[in-house]
Amino acid sequence: MLRSNLRNLVLRPDVVQAVKEGKFHVHAVGTIDEGIEVLTGIAAGERSPDGYYPANSINGRVEKTLTRFSEQQKQFSAAGNSQGSTAEKD
């Protein structure tokens, strides 16, 4: 839940009891990155001056995956352009 919405939070009595018993947790966060860290236990990561996230951070892992997808798409597109499209031949 966003910290800015905390004042509007209304919980059923059974949920309040579950929180008191430690069976359920409500975390108020200010940013998506804070939420990622609460949910995963892994630092979200901040960009360094050179423009990259720490490799083992969530954002670093996402950046690495998106870069890999982009490179694969470029290779796929280049291979398709060099071989011609079968759809164009039909």
Secondary structure in CASP SS format (residue, H / E / C, confidence):
PFRMAT SS
TARGET T0000
AUTHOR 0000-0000-0000
METHOD secondary structure of the structure
MODEL  1
M C 1.00
L E 1.00
R H 1.00
S H 1.00
N H 1.00
L H 1.00
R H 1.00
N H 1.00
L C 1.00
V C 1.00
L C 1.00
R C 1.00
P H 1.00
D H 1.00
V H 1.00
V H 1.00
Q H 1.00
A H 1.00
V H 1.00
K H 1.00
E C 1.00
G C 1.00
K C 1.00
F C 1.00
H C 1.00
V C 1.00
H C 1.00
A C 1.00
V E 1.00
G C 1.00
T C 1.00
I H 1.00
D H 1.00
E H 1.00
G H 1.00
I H 1.00
E H 1.00
V H 1.00
L H 1.00
T H 1.00
G C 1.00
I C 1.00
A C 1.00
A C 1.00
G C 1.00
E C 1.00
R C 1.00
S C 1.00
P C 1.00
D C 1.00
G C 1.00
Y C 1.00
Y C 1.00
P C 1.00
A C 1.00
N C 1.00
S C 1.00
I H 1.00
N H 1.00
G H 1.00
R H 1.00
V H 1.00
E H 1.00
K H 1.00
T H 1.00
L H 1.00
T H 1.00
R H 1.00
F H 1.00
S H 1.00
E H 1.00
Q H 1.00
Q H 1.00
K H 1.00
Q H 1.00
F H 1.00
S H 1.00
A H 1.00
A H 1.00
G H 1.00
N H 1.00
S H 1.00
Q H 1.00
G C 1.00
S C 1.00
T H 1.00
A H 1.00
E H 1.00
K H 1.00
D C 1.00
END
